[in-house]
Amino acid sequence: MTISSTEQGQDVLVVVAELLHEIADVPVDNVRPEAHFRDDLDVDSLLMVEFSLALEEKYA
């Protein structure tokens, strides 16, 4: 079985949405590919660092 890039992208989007919800209390439904961290999701620089570290840990 092969996984298409669309399916992989959806999987990554789900992980990103879950992490942002845990870290910054961003509603999962608000996380979309076109959303901007600061403007749309209200994720500041400190939360961005925390998110980046969590994402790195998830995929390391």
PDB file of N, CA, C, O and CB in Angstrom:
ATOM      1  N   MET A   1       0.840  -1.183   0.000  1.00  0.00           N
ATOM      2  CA  MET A   1       0.000   0.000   0.000  1.00  0.00           C
ATOM      3  C   MET A   1       0.883   1.243   0.000  1.00  0.00           C
ATOM      4  O   MET A   1       1.833   1.332   0.777  1.00  0.00           O
ATOM      5  CB  MET A   1      -0.954   0.000   1.217  1.00  0.00           C
ATOM      6  N   THR A   2       0.577   2.183  -0.853  1.00  0.00           N
ATOM      7  CA  THR A   2       1.310   3.442  -0.876  1.00  0.00           C
ATOM      8  C   THR A   2       0.411   4.561  -0.367  1.00  0.00           C
ATOM      9  O   THR A   2      -0.808   4.531  -0.532  1.00  0.00           O
ATOM     10  CB  THR A   2       1.824   3.756  -2.301  1.00  0.00           C
ATOM     11  N   ILE A   3       1.039   5.533   0.245  1.00  0.00           N
ATOM     12  CA  ILE A   3       0.310   6.670   0.783  1.00  0.00           C
ATOM     13  C   ILE A   3       0.586   7.863  -0.113  1.00  0.00           C
ATOM     14  O   ILE A   3       1.740   8.194  -0.381  1.00  0.00           O
ATOM     15  CB  ILE A   3       0.714   6.964   2.261  1.00  0.00           C
ATOM     16  N   SER A   4      -0.473   8.505  -0.572  1.00  0.00           N
ATOM     17  CA  SER A   4      -0.301   9.659  -1.453  1.00  0.00           C
ATOM     18  C   SER A   4       0.201  10.858  -0.658  1.00  0.00           C
ATOM     19  O   SER A   4       0.097  10.897   0.568  1.00  0.00           O
ATOM     20  CB  SER A   4      -1.626  10.004  -2.166  1.00  0.00           C
ATOM     21  N   SER A   5       0.745  11.827  -1.373  1.00  0.00           N
ATOM     22  CA  SER A   5       1.239  13.029  -0.698  1.00  0.00           C
ATOM     23  C   SER A   5       0.086  13.795  -0.059  1.00  0.00           C
ATOM     24  O   SER A   5       0.285  14.487   0.940  1.00  0.00           O
ATOM     25  CB  SER A   5       1.998  13.935  -1.688  1.00  0.00           C
ATOM     26  N   THR A   6      -1.112  13.683  -0.620  1.00  0.00           N
ATOM     27  CA  THR A   6      -2.283  14.334  -0.022  1.00  0.00           C
ATOM     28  C   THR A   6      -2.595  13.708   1.332  1.00  0.00           C
ATOM     29  O   THR A   6      -2.875  14.422   2.295  1.00  0.00           O
ATOM     30  CB  THR A   6      -3.512  14.226  -0.961  1.00  0.00           C
ATOM     31  N   GLU A   7      -2.549  12.387   1.413  1.00  0.00           N
ATOM     32  CA  GLU A   7      -2.792  11.704   2.686  1.00  0.00           C
ATOM     33  C   GLU A   7      -1.720  12.055   3.701  1.00  0.00           C
ATOM     34  O   GLU A   7      -2.029  12.275   4.873  1.00  0.00           O
ATOM     35  CB  GLU A   7      -2.846  10.186   2.483  1.00  0.00           C
ATOM     36  N   GLN A   8      -0.466  12.113   3.275  1.00  0.00           N
ATOM     37  CA  GLN A   8       0.622  12.479   4.176  1.00  0.00           C
ATOM     38  C   GLN A   8       0.446  13.900   4.667  1.00  0.00           C
ATOM     39  O   GLN A   8       0.672  14.181   5.844  1.00  0.00           O
ATOM     40  CB  GLN A   8       1.975  12.323   3.483  1.00  0.00           C
ATOM     41  N   GLY A   9       0.046  14.797   3.787  1.00  0.00           N
ATOM     42  CA  GLY A   9      -0.196  16.180   4.162  1.00  0.00           C
ATOM     43  C   GLY A   9      -1.316  16.303   5.177  1.00  0.00           C
ATOM     44  O   GLY A   9      -1.230  17.110   6.102  1.00  0.00           O
ATOM     45  N   GLN A  10      -2.363  15.512   5.013  1.00  0.00           N
ATOM     46  CA  GLN A  10      -3.469  15.523   5.963  1.00  0.00           C
ATOM     47  C   GLN A  10      -3.004  15.003   7.317  1.00  0.00           C
ATOM     48  O   GLN A  10      -3.403  15.533   8.354  1.00  0.00           O
ATOM     49  CB  GLN A  10      -4.647  14.681   5.438  1.00  0.00           C
ATOM     50  N   ASP A  11      -2.165  13.972   7.320  1.00  0.00           N
ATOM     51  CA  ASP A  11      -1.632  13.438   8.575  1.00  0.00           C
ATOM     52  C   ASP A  11      -0.816  14.491   9.310  1.00  0.00           C
ATOM     53  O   ASP A  11      -0.947  14.641  10.525  1.00  0.00           O
ATOM     54  CB  ASP A  11      -0.772  12.197   8.310  1.00  0.00           C
ATOM     55  N   VAL A  12       0.016  15.213   8.590  1.00  0.00           N
ATOM     56  CA  VAL A  12       0.838  16.265   9.194  1.00  0.00           C
ATOM     57  C   VAL A  12      -0.057  17.380   9.717  1.00  0.00           C
ATOM     58  O   VAL A  12       0.188  17.909  10.801  1.00  0.00           O
ATOM     59  CB  VAL A  12       1.861  16.826   8.172  1.00  0.00           C
ATOM     60  N   LEU A  13      -1.088  17.742   8.966  1.00  0.00           N
ATOM     61  CA  LEU A  13      -2.012  18.787   9.397  1.00  0.00           C
ATOM     62  C   LEU A  13      -2.715  18.392  10.696  1.00  0.00           C
ATOM     63  O   LEU A  13      -2.921  19.237  11.567  1.00  0.00           O
ATOM     64  CB  LEU A  13      -3.047  19.071   8.298  1.00  0.00           C
ATOM     65  N   VAL A  14      -3.078  17.135  10.832  1.00  0.00           N
ATOM     66  CA  VAL A  14      -3.717  16.653  12.062  1.00  0.00           C
ATOM     67  C   VAL A  14      -2.752  16.771  13.237  1.00  0.00           C
ATOM     68  O   VAL A  14      -3.143  17.219  14.315  1.00  0.00           O
ATOM     69  CB  VAL A  14      -4.188  15.186  11.897  1.00  0.00           C
ATOM     70  N   VAL A  15      -1.505  16.377  13.042  1.00  0.00           N
ATOM     71  CA  VAL A  15      -0.495  16.480  14.106  1.00  0.00           C
ATOM     72  C   VAL A  15      -0.277  17.936  14.486  1.00  0.00           C
ATOM     73  O   VAL A  15      -0.224  18.265  15.672  1.00  0.00           O
ATOM     74  CB  VAL A  15       0.841  15.839  13.660  1.00  0.00           C
ATOM     75  N   VAL A  16      -0.150  18.807  13.500  1.00  0.00           N
ATOM     76  CA  VAL A  16       0.046  20.234  13.765  1.00  0.00           C
ATOM     77  C   VAL A  16      -1.142  20.790  14.540  1.00  0.00           C
ATOM     78  O   VAL A  16      -0.959  21.523  15.512  1.00  0.00           O
ATOM     79  CB  VAL A  16       0.240  21.017  12.446  1.00  0.00           C
ATOM     80  N   ALA A  17      -2.351  20.448  14.122  1.00  0.00           N
ATOM     81  CA  ALA A  17      -3.548  20.941  14.798  1.00  0.00           C
ATOM     82  C   ALA A  17      -3.612  20.462  16.246  1.00  0.00           C
ATOM     83  O   ALA A  17      -3.952  21.231  17.145  1.00  0.00           O
ATOM     84  CB  ALA A  17      -4.799  20.496  14.047  1.00  0.00           C
ATOM     85  N   GLU A  18      -3.286  19.196  16.466  1.00  0.00           N
ATOM     86  CA  GLU A  18      -3.308  18.652  17.834  1.00  0.00           C
ATOM     87  C   GLU A  18      -2.264  19.325  18.720  1.00  0.00           C
ATOM     88  O   GLU A  18      -2.549  19.665  19.868  1.00  0.00           O
ATOM     89  CB  GLU A  18      -3.067  17.135  17.810  1.00  0.00           C
ATOM     90  N   LEU A  19      -1.058  19.518  18.191  1.00  0.00           N
ATOM     91  CA  LEU A  19      -0.006  20.166  18.974  1.00  0.00           C
ATOM     92  C   LEU A  19      -0.364  21.619  19.291  1.00  0.00           C
ATOM     93  O   LEU A  19      -0.166  22.077  20.416  1.00  0.00           O
ATOM     94  CB  LEU A  19       1.328  20.107  18.222  1.00  0.00           C
ATOM     95  N   LEU A  20      -0.885  22.334  18.311  1.00  0.00           N
ATOM     96  CA  LEU A  20      -1.267  23.726  18.553  1.00  0.00           C
ATOM     97  C   LEU A  20      -2.403  23.819  19.567  1.00  0.00           C
ATOM     98  O   LEU A  20      -2.469  24.763  20.354  1.00  0.00           O
ATOM     99  CB  LEU A  20      -1.680  24.400  17.242  1.00  0.00           C
ATOM    100  N   HIS A  21      -3.277  22.850  19.541  1.00  0.00           N
ATOM    101  CA  HIS A  21      -4.358  22.825  20.525  1.00  0.00           C
ATOM    102  C   HIS A  21      -3.801  22.601  21.933  1.00  0.00           C
ATOM    103  O   HIS A  21      -4.205  23.273  22.883  1.00  0.00           O
ATOM    104  CB  HIS A  21      -5.381  21.726  20.174  1.00  0.00           C
ATOM    105  N   GLU A  22      -2.878  21.658  22.057  1.00  0.00           N
ATOM    106  CA  GLU A  22      -2.274  21.353  23.362  1.00  0.00           C
ATOM    107  C   GLU A  22      -1.438  22.528  23.881  1.00  0.00           C
ATOM    108  O   GLU A  22      -1.515  22.876  25.059  1.00  0.00           O
ATOM    109  CB  GLU A  22      -1.396  20.092  23.262  1.00  0.00           C
ATOM    110  N   ILE A  23      -0.658  23.122  23.017  1.00  0.00           N
ATOM    111  CA  ILE A  23       0.305  24.140  23.433  1.00  0.00           C
ATOM    112  C   ILE A  23      -0.323  25.523  23.564  1.00  0.00           C
ATOM    113  O   ILE A  23      -0.072  26.235  24.536  1.00  0.00           O
ATOM    114  CB  ILE A  23       1.448  24.196  22.450  1.00  0.00           C
ATOM    115  N   ALA A  24      -1.141  25.901  22.581  1.00  0.00           N
ATOM    116  CA  ALA A  24      -1.643  27.284  22.527  1.00  0.00           C
ATOM    117  C   ALA A  24      -3.161  27.381  22.650  1.00  0.00           C
ATOM    118  O   ALA A  24      -3.726  28.466  22.513  1.00  0.00           O
ATOM    119  CB  ALA A  24      -1.209  27.932  21.236  1.00  0.00           C
ATOM    120  N   ASP A  25      -3.823  26.254  22.909  1.00  0.00           N
ATOM    121  CA  ASP A  25      -5.280  26.224  23.051  1.00  0.00           C
ATOM    122  C   ASP A  25      -5.981  26.748  21.791  1.00  0.00           C
ATOM    123  O   ASP A  25      -7.026  27.394  21.869  1.00  0.00           O
ATOM    124  CB  ASP A  25      -5.706  27.051  24.269  1.00  0.00           C
ATOM    125  N   VAL A  26      -5.387  26.456  20.635  1.00  0.00           N
ATOM    126  CA  VAL A  26      -5.985  26.831  19.355  1.00  0.00           C
ATOM    127  C   VAL A  26      -7.018  25.766  18.993  1.00  0.00           C
ATOM    128  O   VAL A  26      -6.703  24.576  19.004  1.00  0.00           O
ATOM    129  CB  VAL A  26      -4.893  26.974  18.226  1.00  0.00           C
ATOM    130  N   PRO A  27      -8.248  26.176  18.671  1.00  0.00           N
ATOM    131  CA  PRO A  27      -9.236  25.183  18.245  1.00  0.00           C
ATOM    132  C   PRO A  27      -8.744  24.420  17.011  1.00  0.00           C
ATOM    133  O   PRO A  27      -8.260  25.019  16.051  1.00  0.00           O
ATOM    134  CB  PRO A  27     -10.587  25.864  17.945  1.00  0.00           C
ATOM    135  N   VAL A  28      -8.873  23.118  17.050  1.00  0.00           N
ATOM    136  CA  VAL A  28      -8.379  22.257  15.970  1.00  0.00           C
ATOM    137  C   VAL A  28      -8.987  22.666  14.630  1.00  0.00           C
ATOM    138  O   VAL A  28      -8.302  22.624  13.608  1.00  0.00           O
ATOM    139  CB  VAL A  28      -8.700  20.780  16.268  1.00  0.00           C
ATOM    140  N   ASP A  29     -10.244  23.055  14.619  1.00  0.00           N
ATOM    141  CA  ASP A  29     -10.910  23.434  13.367  1.00  0.00           C
ATOM    142  C   ASP A  29     -10.333  24.696  12.737  1.00  0.00           C
ATOM    143  O   ASP A  29     -10.525  24.926  11.543  1.00  0.00           O
ATOM    144  CB  ASP A  29     -12.382  23.631  13.614  1.00  0.00           C
ATOM    145  N   ASN A  30      -9.635  25.512  13.508  1.00  0.00           N
ATOM    146  CA  ASN A  30      -9.047  26.745  12.983  1.00  0.00           C
ATOM    147  C   ASN A  30      -7.739  26.508  12.246  1.00  0.00           C
ATOM    148  O   ASN A  30      -7.280  27.382  11.510  1.00  0.00           O
ATOM    149  CB  ASN A  30      -8.817  27.720  14.105  1.00  0.00           C
ATOM    150  N   VAL A  31      -7.133  25.343  12.431  1.00  0.00           N
ATOM    151  CA  VAL A  31      -5.838  25.050  11.807  1.00  0.00           C
ATOM    152  C   VAL A  31      -6.080  24.544  10.384  1.00  0.00           C
ATOM    153  O   VAL A  31      -6.600  23.450  10.169  1.00  0.00           O
ATOM    154  CB  VAL A  31      -5.031  23.995  12.645  1.00  0.00           C
ATOM    155  N   ARG A  32      -5.686  25.374   9.429  1.00  0.00           N
ATOM    156  CA  ARG A  32      -5.832  25.070   8.010  1.00  0.00           C
ATOM    157  C   ARG A  32      -4.510  25.381   7.321  1.00  0.00           C
ATOM    158  O   ARG A  32      -3.720  26.167   7.845  1.00  0.00           O
ATOM    159  CB  ARG A  32      -7.009  25.879   7.369  1.00  0.00           C
ATOM    160  N   PRO A  33      -4.256  24.798   6.185  1.00  0.00           N
ATOM    161  CA  PRO A  33      -2.981  25.067   5.501  1.00  0.00           C
ATOM    162  C   PRO A  33      -2.739  26.549   5.208  1.00  0.00           C
ATOM    163  O   PRO A  33      -1.591  26.992   5.195  1.00  0.00           O
ATOM    164  CB  PRO A  33      -2.933  24.298   4.208  1.00  0.00           C
ATOM    165  N   GLU A  34      -3.787  27.307   4.977  1.00  0.00           N
ATOM    166  CA  GLU A  34      -3.612  28.720   4.632  1.00  0.00           C
ATOM    167  C   GLU A  34      -3.593  29.640   5.846  1.00  0.00           C
ATOM    168  O   GLU A  34      -3.401  30.846   5.688  1.00  0.00           O
ATOM    169  CB  GLU A  34      -4.707  29.152   3.702  1.00  0.00           C
ATOM    170  N   ALA A  35      -3.785  29.113   7.049  1.00  0.00           N
ATOM    171  CA  ALA A  35      -3.816  29.929   8.269  1.00  0.00           C
ATOM    172  C   ALA A  35      -2.413  30.410   8.634  1.00  0.00           C
ATOM    173  O   ALA A  35      -1.434  29.678   8.490  1.00  0.00           O
ATOM    174  CB  ALA A  35      -4.424  29.128   9.442  1.00  0.00           C
ATOM    175  N   HIS A  36      -2.334  31.641   9.103  1.00  0.00           N
ATOM    176  CA  HIS A  36      -1.076  32.226   9.566  1.00  0.00           C
ATOM    177  C   HIS A  36      -1.008  32.073  11.082  1.00  0.00           C
ATOM    178  O   HIS A  36      -1.990  32.317  11.783  1.00  0.00           O
ATOM    179  CB  HIS A  36      -0.956  33.734   9.146  1.00  0.00           C
ATOM    180  N   PHE A  37       0.153  31.668  11.581  1.00  0.00           N
ATOM    181  CA  PHE A  37       0.300  31.432  13.012  1.00  0.00           C
ATOM    182  C   PHE A  37      -0.078  32.663  13.832  1.00  0.00           C
ATOM    183  O   PHE A  37      -0.898  32.575  14.746  1.00  0.00           O
ATOM    184  CB  PHE A  37       1.729  31.018  13.328  1.00  0.00           C
ATOM    185  N   ARG A  38       0.510  33.793  13.513  1.00  0.00           N
ATOM    186  CA  ARG A  38       0.281  34.997  14.314  1.00  0.00           C
ATOM    187  C   ARG A  38      -1.073  35.636  14.013  1.00  0.00           C
ATOM    188  O   ARG A  38      -1.842  35.928  14.929  1.00  0.00           O
ATOM    189  CB  ARG A  38       1.393  36.007  14.067  1.00  0.00           C
ATOM    190  N   ASP A  39      -1.358  35.848  12.749  1.00  0.00           N
ATOM    191  CA  ASP A  39      -2.554  36.598  12.367  1.00  0.00           C
ATOM    192  C   ASP A  39      -3.854  35.823  12.583  1.00  0.00           C
ATOM    193  O   ASP A  39      -4.833  36.386  13.072  1.00  0.00           O
ATOM    194  CB  ASP A  39      -2.452  37.002  10.925  1.00  0.00           C
ATOM    195  N   ASP A  40      -3.872  34.547  12.227  1.00  0.00           N
ATOM    196  CA  ASP A  40      -5.113  33.771  12.291  1.00  0.00           C
ATOM    197  C   ASP A  40      -5.240  32.921  13.550  1.00  0.00           C
ATOM    198  O   ASP A  40      -6.346  32.710  14.049  1.00  0.00           O
ATOM    199  CB  ASP A  40      -5.212  32.884  11.090  1.00  0.00           C
ATOM    200  N   LEU A  41      -4.115  32.433  14.065  1.00  0.00           N
ATOM    201  CA  LEU A  41      -4.161  31.495  15.186  1.00  0.00           C
ATOM    202  C   LEU A  41      -3.722  32.107  16.511  1.00  0.00           C
ATOM    203  O   LEU A  41      -3.813  31.466  17.558  1.00  0.00           O
ATOM    204  CB  LEU A  41      -3.300  30.308  14.883  1.00  0.00           C
ATOM    205  N   ASP A  42      -3.247  33.347  16.461  1.00  0.00           N
ATOM    206  CA  ASP A  42      -2.818  34.079  17.659  1.00  0.00           C
ATOM    207  C   ASP A  42      -1.708  33.340  18.422  1.00  0.00           C
ATOM    208  O   ASP A  42      -1.719  33.266  19.651  1.00  0.00           O
ATOM    209  CB  ASP A  42      -4.017  34.310  18.585  1.00  0.00           C
ATOM    210  N   VAL A  43      -0.749  32.795  17.654  1.00  0.00           N
ATOM    211  CA  VAL A  43       0.397  32.103  18.242  1.00  0.00           C
ATOM    212  C   VAL A  43       1.574  33.077  18.246  1.00  0.00           C
ATOM    213  O   VAL A  43       2.074  33.463  17.189  1.00  0.00           O
ATOM    214  CB  VAL A  43       0.747  30.782  17.449  1.00  0.00           C
ATOM    215  N   ASP A  44       2.012  33.473  19.446  1.00  0.00           N
ATOM    216  CA  ASP A  44       3.120  34.420  19.545  1.00  0.00           C
ATOM    217  C   ASP A  44       4.464  33.705  19.427  1.00  0.00           C
ATOM    218  O   ASP A  44       4.513  32.485  19.267  1.00  0.00           O
ATOM    219  CB  ASP A  44       3.047  35.192  20.868  1.00  0.00           C
ATOM    220  N   SER A  45       5.540  34.461  19.506  1.00  0.00           N
ATOM    221  CA  SER A  45       6.870  33.897  19.269  1.00  0.00           C
ATOM    222  C   SER A  45       7.258  32.846  20.304  1.00  0.00           C
ATOM    223  O   SER A  45       7.892  31.849  19.955  1.00  0.00           O
ATOM    224  CB  SER A  45       7.900  35.000  19.261  1.00  0.00           C
ATOM    225  N   LEU A  46       6.896  33.045  21.550  1.00  0.00           N
ATOM    226  CA  LEU A  46       7.223  32.063  22.579  1.00  0.00           C
ATOM    227  C   LEU A  46       6.458  30.756  22.360  1.00  0.00           C
ATOM    228  O   LEU A  46       7.024  29.671  22.497  1.00  0.00           O
ATOM    229  CB  LEU A  46       6.914  32.629  23.969  1.00  0.00           C
ATOM    230  N   LEU A  47       5.184  30.862  22.024  1.00  0.00           N
ATOM    231  CA  LEU A  47       4.402  29.661  21.714  1.00  0.00           C
ATOM    232  C   LEU A  47       4.935  28.982  20.459  1.00  0.00           C
ATOM    233  O   LEU A  47       4.901  27.756  20.356  1.00  0.00           O
ATOM    234  CB  LEU A  47       2.914  30.014  21.533  1.00  0.00           C
ATOM    235  N   MET A  48       5.423  29.760  19.516  1.00  0.00           N
ATOM    236  CA  MET A  48       5.983  29.206  18.288  1.00  0.00           C
ATOM    237  C   MET A  48       7.227  28.372  18.579  1.00  0.00           C
ATOM    238  O   MET A  48       7.423  27.313  17.982  1.00  0.00           O
ATOM    239  CB  MET A  48       6.319  30.329  17.305  1.00  0.00           C
ATOM    240  N   VAL A  49       8.060  28.847  19.489  1.00  0.00           N
ATOM    241  CA  VAL A  49       9.242  28.087  19.882  1.00  0.00           C
ATOM    242  C   VAL A  49       8.816  26.776  20.546  1.00  0.00           C
ATOM    243  O   VAL A  49       9.354  25.711  20.243  1.00  0.00           O
ATOM    244  CB  VAL A  49      10.138  28.920  20.840  1.00  0.00           C
ATOM    245  N   GLU A  50       7.857  26.867  21.440  1.00  0.00           N
ATOM    246  CA  GLU A  50       7.358  25.668  22.125  1.00  0.00           C
ATOM    247  C   GLU A  50       6.765  24.680  21.119  1.00  0.00           C
ATOM    248  O   GLU A  50       6.996  23.474  21.210  1.00  0.00           O
ATOM    249  CB  GLU A  50       6.298  26.050  23.184  1.00  0.00           C
ATOM    250  N   PHE A  51       6.007  25.198  20.173  1.00  0.00           N
ATOM    251  CA  PHE A  51       5.416  24.362  19.132  1.00  0.00           C
ATOM    252  C   PHE A  51       6.502  23.707  18.279  1.00  0.00           C
ATOM    253  O   PHE A  51       6.427  22.515  17.979  1.00  0.00           O
ATOM    254  CB  PHE A  51       4.475  25.193  18.247  1.00  0.00           C
ATOM    255  N   SER A  52       7.505  24.484  17.893  1.00  0.00           N
ATOM    256  CA  SER A  52       8.594  23.960  17.064  1.00  0.00           C
ATOM    257  C   SER A  52       9.329  22.819  17.762  1.00  0.00           C
ATOM    258  O   SER A  52       9.656  21.808  17.140  1.00  0.00           O
ATOM    259  CB  SER A  52       9.578  25.076  16.715  1.00  0.00           C
ATOM    260  N   LEU A  53       9.584  22.989  19.047  1.00  0.00           N
ATOM    261  CA  LEU A  53      10.256  21.935  19.805  1.00  0.00           C
ATOM    262  C   LEU A  53       9.396  20.682  19.903  1.00  0.00           C
ATOM    263  O   LEU A  53       9.904  19.566  19.788  1.00  0.00           O
ATOM    264  CB  LEU A  53      10.611  22.432  21.201  1.00  0.00           C
ATOM    265  N   ALA A  54       8.101  20.861  20.116  1.00  0.00           N
ATOM    266  CA  ALA A  54       7.189  19.718  20.199  1.00  0.00           C
ATOM    267  C   ALA A  54       7.093  18.997  18.859  1.00  0.00           C
ATOM    268  O   ALA A  54       7.039  17.768  18.813  1.00  0.00           O
ATOM    269  CB  ALA A  54       5.796  20.174  20.651  1.00  0.00           C
ATOM    270  N   LEU A  55       7.072  19.759  17.775  1.00  0.00           N
ATOM    271  CA  LEU A  55       7.008  19.165  16.448  1.00  0.00           C
ATOM    272  C   LEU A  55       8.299  18.396  16.132  1.00  0.00           C
ATOM    273  O   LEU A  55       8.260  17.301  15.570  1.00  0.00           O
ATOM    274  CB  LEU A  55       6.759  20.252  15.389  1.00  0.00           C
ATOM    275  N   GLU A  56       9.416  18.975  16.495  1.00  0.00           N
ATOM    276  CA  GLU A  56      10.700  18.302  16.302  1.00  0.00           C
ATOM    277  C   GLU A  56      10.753  16.998  17.103  1.00  0.00           C
ATOM    278  O   GLU A  56      11.214  15.972  16.603  1.00  0.00           O
ATOM    279  CB  GLU A  56      11.862  19.230  16.715  1.00  0.00           C
ATOM    280  N   GLU A  57      10.288  17.048  18.318  1.00  0.00           N
ATOM    281  CA  GLU A  57      10.264  15.849  19.167  1.00  0.00           C
ATOM    282  C   GLU A  57       9.356  14.772  18.573  1.00  0.00           C
ATOM    283  O   GLU A  57       9.675  13.584  18.618  1.00  0.00           O
ATOM    284  CB  GLU A  57       9.794  16.207  20.590  1.00  0.00           C
ATOM    285  N   LYS A  58       8.238  15.195  18.023  1.00  0.00           N
ATOM    286  CA  LYS A  58       7.278  14.262  17.429  1.00  0.00           C
ATOM    287  C   LYS A  58       7.866  13.531  16.232  1.00  0.00           C
ATOM    288  O   LYS A  58       7.620  12.339  16.047  1.00  0.00           O
ATOM    289  CB  LYS A  58       6.016  15.000  17.010  1.00  0.00           C
ATOM    290  N   TYR A  59       8.644  14.242  15.417  1.00  0.00           N
ATOM    291  CA  TYR A  59       9.157  13.658  14.173  1.00  0.00           C
ATOM    292  C   TYR A  59      10.639  13.273  14.251  1.00  0.00           C
ATOM    293  O   TYR A  59      11.228  12.907  13.234  1.00  0.00           O
ATOM    294  CB  TYR A  59       8.953  14.632  13.035  1.00  0.00           C
ATOM    295  N   ALA A  60      11.245  13.348  15.425  1.00  0.00           N
ATOM    296  CA  ALA A  60      12.657  12.987  15.552  1.00  0.00           C
ATOM    297  C   ALA A  60      12.846  11.492  15.683  1.00  0.00           C
ATOM    298  O   ALA A  60      13.977  11.020  15.799  1.00  0.00           O
ATOM    299  CB  ALA A  60      13.274  13.685  16.743  1.00  0.00           C
TER     300      ALA A  60
END
